[in-house]
Amino acid sequence: MRLDQDTMSHTSDDAPVLPGSESFWEPGNYKRTTKRIEDGEKLCKDLIALVQERANIEKEYAKMLKNWSNKWNKHIENGPEYGTTEAAWKGVCSEADKSCELHLRVKDNLLNEVVNSIKNWQKDNYHRAMMQLKEKKELEEQFRKAQKPWAKLLDKVNKAKSDYHTACKNERTAINQEKNANSDSSLSQDQVRKLQDKVSKCATSVKKTKEEYELALLDINNYNSRYMEDMTDVFERCQRKEAQRLQTFKETLFSIHKCLNVSQDPQLPSIYDEFYHTVNNADHEKDLRWWSNTHGVNMAMAWPQFEEYNSVKGGAKKATANGATKSTTVEQSGAVENRKSHESAENLEAINPSTSSHFSSIKENDNLSKNPFEDYISSSDSDNNGVKEQNPFDEDSEEWDDAVGVPLEDTGEPGVPVKALYDYEAAEDDELSFKTGDEFEKLEDEDEQGWCKGRKDGRVGLYPANYVEPL
């Protein structure tokens, strides 16, 4: 709300100055002007305290934002939300972290720029000596020096005025006594004559004191112009000093405005742009697909299948990647785990529709009572005199077996930057582990099994292709 200047009578330029004891020109009344110097120093301290308290508010607010963000980040990480929607939740906390940094910058700017500026200006313009401000003492001495001659003339005028008024009073009293004496027959002629002489003397005194009074007024009126000139000169020095303070305080208040106006902070738009894009990137279809692959019907399954007895026992080891299980194949030498085996029958159905129809017919004919691979394995055993043929779905199995234990080569060529959408924990020595949000390089495109070759923290390994997105 803007105040009308007419309501601010104490600062109005048109406010009349009435003669009287409150006038600046009266002796000693200049002290109200010199007191502004002392008030200016106190106002500097008040302004410093004001800014410091606001800086503390910014600090406490930033602390509250940080504590709130840490609390909810932990709650979200441990909660049931997942995928891109979880990332959108965390975007709210990320905004709080960046806002915390912004308000800490506001606090630092208030203390380092504004407060220090006021303190330095105060130190340069106010100097205390013997419990008194040097600037105030100097100006009061100049006022006293300019006012001293006029004050003497004023004392002379006041004395002459008092003498004249006393003489007039005495004259009036003597005249009244003379009138009473003339009407009083009990008084002698000598007594009446004495009263008449008194009236005459009083009249002479009135005339003399009047002349002195008029002369004193003439003297002071002749000196008034010089007096006003000398006093105005000192007063203007006070005004210039006060103008300097007022201008400095205005600049300081603008500095406070600049610090507090966070809308002008160049980093503010990026905070809320990032917040918007984080929320906008929440994709329910992608989240549902991830859930289906990781915990739902798209998960692979190592369906039970016939295994010949072998003295060498091989364990079927699972490693989950986007819900896909790297299945094992039974070899003549035993169940030796392949490095990257083919997907289970259910995933093969998703990849090859013709295979899907083939397996569906097998299941229907067997009424879901047998392993869909059982007939093929039995026939293979009989056709080869007990020597089991290689599973037709284990193409290149020999190549995979040969690759077991062979470290992946790093050619040193730069890769394509990618960002992890989900957490992944390596199940093999040649795989990469990463957390949601980690960034690394893709060195080779996705193979037919859904795996990519990448480099993270100087290490080359494999990772599931649908766990990342390109940057």
N, C-alpha and C positions, 0 to 999 in steps of 0.2 A: 504494500500500500504506500503510495507516494503522498507525503504531507504537503499541504499548501503552505507556501512561504508566509502567507498572511497570518497563519496560526502560530508561527514561530516568532513571537514578538521579541524574544530575548536575543534574536539574531537579525531582526529586521533592520535594513538600512534606513528606513523612513521613521524609525522610532524617535520621537522628539526628546531633546535634552532640556529639562526644566532647570532653571537656576535654583540653587539651594545647597544644603550641606552635602547632598549626594553627588554634586557636580564634580567632574574630573578635575576642574580648575581649582577647587578648594584645596587648601594645604593638606598633604598626606593622602589624598584620594587616589594618587597615582599608584598606590600599593596594590590596588585591585588589578592593575595592568601588569605589574611585575610579578604578581602571584601566579599569573598564567605560566610563567617559566617553571615554577615549582610544580604546578599542576601538569605541565607537559611531561616532566620526568615521571610523575606518578602514572600518567596515561601510558607511557612506554611500558612500564612494569605490568599494567593491567592488560595491555595488548599481548605481551609475551605470555602472560598466564592464560589468556583466552586461547591462543594458538596451541599452547602446550596441552591444554585440556582437550582440545579437539583432536590433536595428534594421538592422545591416549585413547580417545574413543575409536579412532581408526584402527589403532593397534589391537584393542580388545575385540572389535568387530572382525578383524582379520583372523584373530585367534579362534573366535567362535566358528567362523567359516571353516577353518582348517580342522578343528575337532569334529565338527559335524560331518565334513567330507570323509575323514578317516573312519568314523563310526559307520557310516553308511556304505562306504566302499567294502569294508570287511563284511558287513551284513549282506550285501549283494553277492559277494564272492562265495559266501557260505550258504546262500539261499538257493531256492529251486529255479530261479530264472536262468535262461541259457541263451547262447547264440547272439545274434545281432541285437536282439531286444535287451539282453543283459548289457551289451555295450552301450545301448541308448540310455539305460539306467545310469551307467557309470558316467555318461556324458554330463548328467546333472552335477555329479560330484566333481568332475573335471572343471566345470564352469566355476564351482565354488573355490577350487584350488587357484585358478587363475585370477578370480576376483580377490582372493586373499592376497595374492602377490600385488595386485593393483592397489589395494588399500594400504598395504605396507609401503608402497612407493609414495602414496599420498602422505602417510605419516612421516616418512623420511624427508620429503620435500618441505613439509611444514616446519620441521625442526631444523633442517640443514640450510634451507634458503630463507624462509620467512623469519624465524626466531633469530637466527644469527644476524640477519640484516638489521632487525630492530635493535639488537644489542649493540652492534657496531655503531649505528647512528646515534644511539643514546650515549655511548661512550665518547663519541666525537663532539657532541653538542652540550653535554651537561657535565660540569666538573664541580665536585664538592670540595670545600675548604672550610675547616672548622665548623662542620655541621651545617653549612650554608652553601647554596649554589653560587658559584663565582659569577655566573652571568646575571643572576638576579641582583646580587650585591652591587655590581658595577652599574647597572641601569638605575637602581634606586639612588646611588650617589649622584648620578647625572641628573636625575629628577630633582633631588634636593638642591643641587647647585643651581639649577635653572629656576627653582621656585624661591630660593632664599631671599633675594632682593625684593621680590614682589611680596613675599610674606611679611617682611619688615614694613613695607609701605602699608600693607593691610592692617598690621597691628597699629600703626600710626593713625590710620583712618578710623579704626574702631575706638581708639582712645579719644581722638578728637570728637567723634560722634558721641561717645559717652559723656565727655566734658560738656559738650553743647547741650545735650538733653538734660544733664544735671543742672546746668545754669538756667535753662528754661523752666525747669521745675521749681528752682529756688526763686526765680523771678515771680512766678505765678503765686507762690506761697506768700512772698513779701507784699504783693499787690493786695491779696485778700486780707492780710493783717492790717494793711494801711486803711482799707475800706472799713474794716470793723472798728479800727481806732477812731476814725472820724465820726462814727455814729455812737461812740462810747464817750459820754461826758465825764466819766470818772478818771479818764487818762489826762495827764498834764500835757502842756504844749511841747515840752522837751521829749516826752515819750512819742508823741505823734511825729515830731521832727525826726527822731531817730529812725522811725519806721519809713519815713519818706526817703531818708538817706539810703536806707537798705534797699529800697526799691530801685533807687538810682544806680547803686553799685551793681545790683543784679542785672539791670538792663545793660550796663557796660560790660559785665561778664558775658552775658548772652551774645552781645555783639562780637566780642573778642573770640569766644569759642566758636562762634559760627564761622568767622573768618578763617580760623585755624582748621576747622572741619572742611570748609570748602577748598582750602589750599591743599590739604591732605588728599582730598578726592581728586583734585587736579593732578597732583603728583602721581598717584597710582594709575589714573586714567592715561596719563602720558606714557607710563611704563607698560601698560597692558599689552600693547602690540609686540614689544620685545619679549615680554613674558610668554605670550602665546607662541611666538616664533621658537623660543628656546624649548618650551615644553613640547611643542609639536615635533621638533626635531628628534627629541629623545623618544617620544611616543612612536614615531615612525620606525625607529630602530626596533622597538618592541614588536611592532606590527610585522616587520620583515622577518623577524625571528619566528614569530608565531605562524606566519605564512609558510615558512620553510617546514615547520612541524606538520601543519595541516596537509601540505602537498606530499610530504613523506608518508604520512599515515594513509593518504588516499592511494598512493602507489603500493603501499604494503597491503591494503585491503584488496586491491586488484590482484596482487600476488597470491593472496589467500584464495580469491575466486578462481584463479588459474589452477591452483593445486587441487581444489575441491571439485572442480568441474571435470569429472571423470569422463564425460561425454566427448571431450576433446582428446582423450588419451589415444594415441595411434594404435595401441594394442586392443582397445575395447572392441572394435568391429570384428577382429579376428576371433576373439573369445566366443562371441555369439554366432558368428558364421560357422565356426567349428562345432559349436553346440547344435546348431540347426542341422548340419550335415550328418552329425553322429545320430541324431534322432531320425533323420530322413533315411539313413542307410538301414534302419531296422526293416528287415524283410521277413515277413511271417512264413512265406513259402520256403525260403532258404533255411529258416530255423526248423520248420517241420520236416524238411528233407534231411537235415542233419540228424534230427531225432530218429527219423525212420531208419537212416543208415546206421546210427550208433546204438539205438536201443529198440528198434522196431522191426518191421517185416522185411526190410531190405538188408538186415544183417545176414551174413553168410553162415552156413552151418556145415560142419563136418558130419554129413549123414553117415550112419553106420554102414559098413560094407564088409564083404567077406574078406577075411585075411587068412592065408595059409599059416600053419605053424612054422616057425623058424627059430632056430637056436639063438639067432641074433635078434633081440627085441628092439624095435624102434618106437619111440614115442611120437605121437602126433602132437606137435606143438602149435599153439594158436598165437597169432599176433594180429591184433585188431587194428585196422586202418580204415576209418570212415565206415565202421561196421562191417568191413569185409574181412573174412578169416582166410589166412594163407593156409590152405589145406595141404595134407601130406599124401603121398602116393606110396603104395606098397610095392617094393621092388623085390626081385628074386633073392637078393642078398639080405633082405629085411626091410623094415619100414624106415628108410633113411629120409630125413626131412629135406625137402627142396628149399632152395633159398628164396625163391619167389614162385610158389606153386600156383596152379590155376585156381580160379574161384570155384566154389561149390556149385552143385547142380542148380541151385536156386538163382545164383548170380548169372550162370550161363544162360538161364532162361531169359533173364533181363537183357543180356547182350545179344543173343542169337535167337530170333523167333522160331526158326526151323528146329533148332535143338529143343526149344520149349515144347513144340507140338509133339516131337518124338518122345520126350520124357513124359508128357501128359498121357500119351497113348499107352505107354508102358505102365504107368500108375493105374490107369483105368482098367487095363487088362488084369493086373495083379491085385486089384481092389485095395491098393495102397498097403498090401501086406508084405511086399518084398522091396529090397533095395533096388532101385532102378538100374543099377550097374551089375546086379548079381548074375542075370542071364548071360550077359556078355562075358563076364569073368569065367563062368562055368564052361561056356562053349569054347572059350579060348584055351582053357586048361585041357579039354578033351581033344581039341584039334591039334595040339602041340605036344601030345604025349606027356602031359603033366608039366610041361614048361609053359609058364604063364607069359602071354604076350604083353607087350607094353600097352598101357592104357591109352586109347586114342586121344583122350583129352590131355594127356601129358606130353604134348608136343614140345620138342626142344628140351625135354627133361634132362637129357644127358648134358646139354649145354649148361643148364642150371646147376646140375651137380658139379660140373667142372668149375663153376664160378664160385662155389662155396669156399669161403675163407680168403678169397682174392680181394685185396683192398681196392676201392675205387680210385681211379687215377685222376689227379687234378692237373688239367692241362694249363692252368693259369689264365685261361681266357675269361674275360668279363662275362657275367651272366645277366639275366633279366631280373630286376628287383621285384620281390613279392612280399606280401604281408600275411601272417598267419591269422586265419579266422577262428581257429579253435586250438586248444591245447593238444599236443601229441607227445606221447612218451615212447621212445624207441624200444622196439621189441627184439631187434637184432643189432649186432655190432656195426653193421654197415648202414644203419638208419640214423636219421637226425631227430633229435628231440627239440621241441620248441613250445613256447607259450603263446596264448592269444595276443596279437599285436606285435610279435617279434618280426623283424625284417631281415631277409637274407636273399641269396641269389639263386635263381633257377638256371642250371647249366644245360639241361637237355629237356626236350618236350616230353609230355606224358606218353608212357608206353601203353601197350594194349591191356596191361593189367592195372592201369590207373596209377602208376608210380612215376615220379620225376626224380632226376638227379639234381642235387643242389649243393650249395656251399654255405655254411654258417659258421661264423667265428673261426674261419680258416680251415674248417673240416669239411670234407666232401662225403655225402651220403645220400640215401634215398628217403623220400617222404611221400605220403599220399597226396596226389595232385589236387583233390577237391577240398583239402584243408587250408588252401591258400588262395589268394587273389592277387593279380598283378597290381603294382602301384602305378 
